[in-house]
């Protein structure tokens, strides 16, 4: 099945049911404008359909930093529950690697929530390794306390 890049509002909306599994805090009405804003910042949304429905989605961007040089960062990678264990996630991950190499990236990076054990098994099976801890500070909760 071909990997497609969301171009139209309809493509983006079709990705919503799958993305909402990974990002349940988002509201459906906010999804399209949020993705459009991210498109302006280099974000791309790749997906594979199984029949009429989107089965797997990856949001990604190509970036540069001092630590890694040019790299592909995968913001979102999720497969619909009905489409899991059919190789579609692996197909999209491989496509992301090929795409990243074609764009001169030397690495593919992603963060995964500590509770996503099945996703971690998937990443480890596909030769990814745990390379760092990601720390987070919600600024609105500590504004008066300082770092």
QUICOR-V387154 format. One record per residue. N is the residue number from 1. RES is the residue in one letter. OMEGA is omega in whole degrees, -180 to 180 (999 if undefined). D_FIRST is the distance of its C-alpha to the first C-alpha in Angstrom with 1 decimal. Layout:
# QUICOR-V387154
n:N res:RES omega:OMEGA d_first:D_FIRST
n:N res:RES omega:OMEGA d_first:D_FIRST
This chain:
# QUICOR-V387154
n:1 res:X omega:-176 d_first:0.0
n:2 res:X omega:172 d_first:3.8
n:3 res:X omega:-179 d_first:6.7
n:4 res:X omega:174 d_first:9.3
n:5 res:X omega:179 d_first:13.1
n:6 res:X omega:179 d_first:15.3
n:7 res:X omega:-174 d_first:17.9
n:8 res:X omega:175 d_first:19.5
n:9 res:X omega:179 d_first:21.4
n:10 res:X omega:177 d_first:19.2
n:11 res:X omega:-178 d_first:16.0
n:12 res:X omega:180 d_first:18.3
n:13 res:X omega:179 d_first:19.7
n:14 res:X omega:179 d_first:16.4
n:15 res:X omega:-175 d_first:15.9
n:16 res:X omega:-177 d_first:19.4
n:17 res:X omega:-180 d_first:19.1
n:18 res:X omega:179 d_first:17.0
n:19 res:X omega:-178 d_first:19.1
n:20 res:X omega:176 d_first:22.2
n:21 res:X omega:-180 d_first:21.7
n:22 res:X omega:-175 d_first:22.3
n:23 res:X omega:-175 d_first:24.7
n:24 res:X omega:178 d_first:26.8
n:25 res:X omega:-180 d_first:29.7
n:26 res:X omega:175 d_first:28.1
n:27 res:X omega:-178 d_first:28.9
n:28 res:X omega:-179 d_first:26.5
n:29 res:X omega:-179 d_first:28.8
n:30 res:X omega:-172 d_first:28.9
n:31 res:X omega:-177 d_first:25.2
n:32 res:X omega:180 d_first:24.6
n:33 res:X omega:178 d_first:27.8
n:34 res:X omega:179 d_first:27.3
n:35 res:X omega:178 d_first:23.8
n:36 res:X omega:178 d_first:25.4
n:37 res:X omega:179 d_first:28.2
n:38 res:X omega:176 d_first:26.0
n:39 res:X omega:180 d_first:24.2
n:40 res:X omega:-179 d_first:27.7
n:41 res:X omega:176 d_first:28.0
n:42 res:X omega:179 d_first:24.9
n:43 res:X omega:175 d_first:22.4
n:44 res:X omega:-177 d_first:18.8
n:45 res:X omega:179 d_first:16.2
n:46 res:X omega:-179 d_first:12.6
n:47 res:X omega:175 d_first:10.1
n:48 res:X omega:175 d_first:6.7
n:49 res:X omega:169 d_first:7.3
n:50 res:X omega:-171 d_first:7.6
n:51 res:X omega:-179 d_first:9.5
n:52 res:X omega:-171 d_first:12.0
n:53 res:X omega:173 d_first:12.3
n:54 res:X omega:-177 d_first:11.2
n:55 res:X omega:-178 d_first:10.6
n:56 res:X omega:-175 d_first:11.1
n:57 res:X omega:172 d_first:13.1
n:58 res:X omega:170 d_first:15.0
n:59 res:X omega:-175 d_first:18.1
n:60 res:X omega:176 d_first:19.5
n:61 res:X omega:175 d_first:22.2
n:62 res:X omega:-175 d_first:23.9
n:63 res:X omega:173 d_first:27.5
n:64 res:X omega:168 d_first:30.6
n:65 res:X omega:-178 d_first:33.3
n:66 res:X omega:-176 d_first:36.2
n:67 res:X omega:-170 d_first:34.9
n:68 res:X omega:-173 d_first:31.6
n:69 res:X omega:180 d_first:31.7
n:70 res:X omega:-177 d_first:28.5
n:71 res:X omega:175 d_first:25.7
n:72 res:X omega:177 d_first:22.5
n:73 res:X omega:178 d_first:23.2
n:74 res:X omega:179 d_first:20.6
n:75 res:X omega:-172 d_first:22.2
n:76 res:X omega:173 d_first:19.8
n:77 res:X omega:-176 d_first:17.0
n:78 res:X omega:178 d_first:16.4
n:79 res:X omega:175 d_first:14.2
n:80 res:X omega:-177 d_first:15.3
n:81 res:X omega:-179 d_first:17.7
n:82 res:X omega:-175 d_first:16.2
n:83 res:X omega:-178 d_first:12.8
n:84 res:X omega:179 d_first:14.7
n:85 res:X omega:176 d_first:15.0
n:86 res:X omega:177 d_first:11.6
n:87 res:X omega:-177 d_first:10.6
n:88 res:X omega:175 d_first:8.5
n:89 res:X omega:178 d_first:11.6
n:90 res:X omega:178 d_first:12.1
n:91 res:X omega:-179 d_first:8.8
n:92 res:X omega:177 d_first:9.9
n:93 res:X omega:178 d_first:13.5
n:94 res:X omega:178 d_first:13.0
n:95 res:X omega:178 d_first:11.5
n:96 res:X omega:178 d_first:14.5
n:97 res:X omega:179 d_first:16.8
n:98 res:X omega:180 d_first:15.8
n:99 res:X omega:-180 d_first:16.2
n:100 res:X omega:177 d_first:19.4
n:101 res:X omega:-179 d_first:20.8
n:102 res:X omega:179 d_first:20.2
n:103 res:X omega:175 d_first:22.2
n:104 res:X omega:179 d_first:25.0
n:105 res:X omega:178 d_first:24.5
n:106 res:X omega:-178 d_first:26.3
n:107 res:X omega:168 d_first:25.0
n:108 res:X omega:-175 d_first:22.4
n:109 res:X omega:171 d_first:24.2
n:110 res:X omega:173 d_first:23.8
n:111 res:X omega:178 d_first:26.2
n:112 res:X omega:-180 d_first:25.7
n:113 res:X omega:-175 d_first:28.2
n:114 res:X omega:-178 d_first:30.6
n:115 res:X omega:-173 d_first:29.9
n:116 res:X omega:-174 d_first:26.1
n:117 res:X omega:180 d_first:26.7
n:118 res:X omega:178 d_first:23.4
n:119 res:X omega:-180 d_first:21.7
n:120 res:X omega:177 d_first:24.3
n:121 res:X omega:178 d_first:23.7
n:122 res:X omega:-178 d_first:19.9
n:123 res:X omega:180 d_first:21.1
n:124 res:X omega:176 d_first:23.8
n:125 res:X omega:-178 d_first:21.6
n:126 res:X omega:171 d_first:19.6
n:127 res:X omega:174 d_first:22.8
n:128 res:X omega:177 d_first:23.7
n:129 res:X omega:179 d_first:27.3
n:130 res:X omega:-172 d_first:29.5
n:131 res:X omega:-179 d_first:31.4
n:132 res:X omega:170 d_first:33.4
n:133 res:X omega:177 d_first:34.6
n:134 res:X omega:180 d_first:33.7
n:135 res:X omega:-175 d_first:36.7
n:136 res:X omega:177 d_first:36.9
n:137 res:X omega:178 d_first:39.8
n:138 res:X omega:-172 d_first:39.7
n:139 res:X omega:-180 d_first:42.1
n:140 res:X omega:-179 d_first:43.2
n:141 res:X omega:-175 d_first:44.5
n:142 res:X omega:-176 d_first:46.5
n:143 res:X omega:-178 d_first:47.7
n:144 res:X omega:-177 d_first:51.3
n:145 res:X omega:-174 d_first:51.3
n:146 res:X omega:-178 d_first:50.0
n:147 res:X omega:999 d_first:47.7
